[in-house]
């Protein structure tokens, strides 16, 4: 979705723009922190139901951090998502196996290499605040801020001509 200088985005349009930019899946940088110890690593993410999902081993250091502090940030290209992570249980225990089906479809290599059924859990990230960098049809840079709690969007022009 491109827009010109005078275009105003509604909150639903901004959410649509975010998920349009992300597509069905992306490898995103995940940042987490406990006691001012920050870690960042890549995770293979799926997007549906207006949330971000990834799987991880329940015994990994990042997972232990998420248990202690669910506040996370994810970043890919010009999209940064700040949100809350929640453990949704083992991948194999999900009733409709939706995550597993989508993961196989979009991330077969990762699914095939890193699936340990007894330890793999689904992490769901609920967006709270999002920053998107975008460019208008006139090639002006914009920052788009989405506040999910208030359901508000703010569009700020970055550069002037």
C-alpha positions as CSV (number, residue, x, y, z in Angstrom):
1,X,0.0,0.0,0.0
2,X,1.7,3.2,-1.2
3,X,0.3,6.6,-0.2
4,X,0.8,10.2,-1.1
5,X,1.6,13.1,1.2
6,X,-2.0,13.9,2.0
7,X,-3.1,10.3,2.7
8,X,-4.3,9.5,6.2
9,X,-4.2,5.9,7.4
10,X,-6.9,4.5,9.7
11,X,-5.7,2.0,12.3
12,X,-7.1,-1.0,10.4
13,X,-5.3,0.2,7.2
14,X,-2.1,0.6,9.1
15,X,-2.4,-2.9,10.5
16,X,-3.1,-4.2,7.0
17,X,0.0,-2.4,5.8
18,X,2.1,-4.0,8.5
19,X,1.0,-7.5,7.7
20,X,1.2,-6.8,3.9
21,X,4.8,-5.9,4.3
22,X,5.5,-9.0,6.4
23,X,3.7,-11.4,4.2
24,X,3.1,-15.0,5.3
25,X,6.5,-15.5,7.0
26,X,9.8,-13.8,7.7
27,X,13.1,-14.5,9.5
28,X,13.0,-11.8,12.2
29,X,15.4,-10.6,14.8
30,X,13.9,-11.2,18.3
31,X,15.2,-9.1,21.2
32,X,14.5,-10.1,24.8
33,X,15.9,-9.0,28.1
34,X,16.0,-10.2,31.8
35,X,17.8,-8.1,34.5
36,X,19.2,-5.8,31.9
37,X,20.8,-8.7,30.0
38,X,19.7,-8.3,26.4
39,X,19.8,-11.0,23.8
40,X,18.9,-10.9,20.1
41,X,18.6,-13.8,17.7
42,X,16.8,-14.7,14.5
43,X,13.5,-16.6,14.7
44,X,11.3,-18.0,11.8
45,X,8.0,-16.2,12.1
46,X,4.5,-16.8,10.8
47,X,1.8,-14.2,10.7
48,X,-1.9,-14.8,11.2
49,X,-4.8,-13.6,13.4
50,X,-3.0,-10.3,13.7
51,X,-0.2,-11.9,15.7
52,X,3.3,-13.2,15.3
53,X,4.1,-16.8,15.9
54,X,7.4,-18.7,16.1
55,X,8.5,-22.0,17.6
56,X,11.4,-22.7,19.9
57,X,12.8,-25.3,22.1
58,X,11.3,-25.0,25.6
59,X,14.8,-25.4,27.1
60,X,16.6,-22.7,25.2
61,X,18.0,-19.6,26.9
62,X,15.7,-17.3,24.9
63,X,12.7,-19.3,26.1
64,X,13.8,-19.0,29.7
65,X,14.1,-15.3,29.2
66,X,10.6,-15.1,27.8
67,X,9.2,-16.9,30.8
68,X,10.8,-14.3,33.1
69,X,10.0,-11.2,30.9
70,X,7.5,-11.6,28.1
71,X,8.2,-8.1,26.7
72,X,9.9,-8.6,23.3
73,X,10.7,-6.7,20.1
74,X,10.9,-8.2,16.7
75,X,12.4,-6.5,13.6
76,X,12.5,-7.2,9.9
77,X,13.5,-4.6,7.4
78,X,11.5,-1.4,8.2
79,X,9.0,-3.1,10.5
80,X,9.6,-3.2,14.3
81,X,7.1,-4.9,16.5
82,X,7.1,-4.4,20.3
83,X,4.8,-6.9,22.1
84,X,4.1,-9.5,24.7
85,X,5.2,-13.1,24.2
86,X,3.1,-16.0,25.4
87,X,3.8,-19.8,25.5
88,X,1.0,-21.5,23.6
89,X,2.2,-25.0,24.4
90,X,3.8,-27.8,22.4
91,X,3.5,-27.6,18.6
92,X,2.1,-31.1,18.5
93,X,-0.6,-30.4,21.1
94,X,-2.2,-27.5,19.2
95,X,-5.8,-28.7,18.5
96,X,-6.0,-27.9,14.7
97,X,-2.2,-28.0,14.1
98,X,-2.5,-24.8,12.2
99,X,1.0,-23.6,13.1
100,X,2.6,-26.9,12.2
101,X,0.8,-26.9,8.8
102,X,1.8,-23.3,8.0
103,X,5.4,-23.9,9.2
104,X,5.7,-26.9,6.9
105,X,4.3,-25.0,4.0
106,X,6.5,-21.9,4.3
107,X,9.6,-23.0,6.3
108,X,10.1,-26.6,5.3
109,X,13.9,-26.5,5.7
110,X,13.7,-25.2,9.2
111,X,10.8,-27.6,10.0
112,X,12.7,-30.6,8.7
113,X,16.0,-29.7,10.5
114,X,14.8,-28.4,13.8
115,X,11.7,-30.3,14.9
116,X,12.0,-32.1,18.2
117,X,8.4,-32.9,19.0
118,X,8.8,-33.3,22.7
119,X,10.4,-29.9,23.2
120,X,9.1,-27.5,20.5
121,X,6.6,-24.9,21.8
122,X,4.7,-22.2,20.0
123,X,5.4,-18.6,21.1
124,X,2.6,-16.1,20.2
125,X,3.6,-12.4,20.2
126,X,0.7,-9.9,20.6
127,X,1.7,-6.6,19.1
128,X,1.5,-3.6,21.4
129,X,3.4,-0.9,19.5
130,X,4.7,-1.0,15.9
131,X,7.0,1.3,13.9
132,X,7.0,1.0,10.2
133,X,9.3,2.9,7.8
134,X,7.6,3.6,4.5
135,X,8.0,5.7,1.4
136,X,5.3,7.6,-0.4
137,X,4.7,7.5,-4.2
138,X,6.5,10.8,-4.3
139,X,9.5,9.1,-2.6
140,X,9.1,10.8,0.8
141,X,10.1,8.8,3.9
142,X,7.5,8.2,6.6
143,X,7.4,6.7,10.0
144,X,4.1,5.0,10.8
145,X,3.4,4.3,14.5
146,X,0.7,1.9,15.6
147,X,-0.5,1.8,19.2
148,X,-2.5,-1.4,19.5
149,X,-3.9,-0.7,23.0
150,X,-5.3,2.7,21.9
151,X,-6.0,1.5,18.3
152,X,-4.3,4.7,17.0
153,X,-2.0,5.3,14.1
154,X,0.3,8.3,13.7
155,X,2.1,9.0,10.5
156,X,5.1,11.3,10.6
157,X,6.9,12.6,7.5
158,X,10.6,12.0,8.0
159,X,12.1,14.2,5.2
160,X,11.1,17.4,3.6
161,X,11.7,18.7,0.1
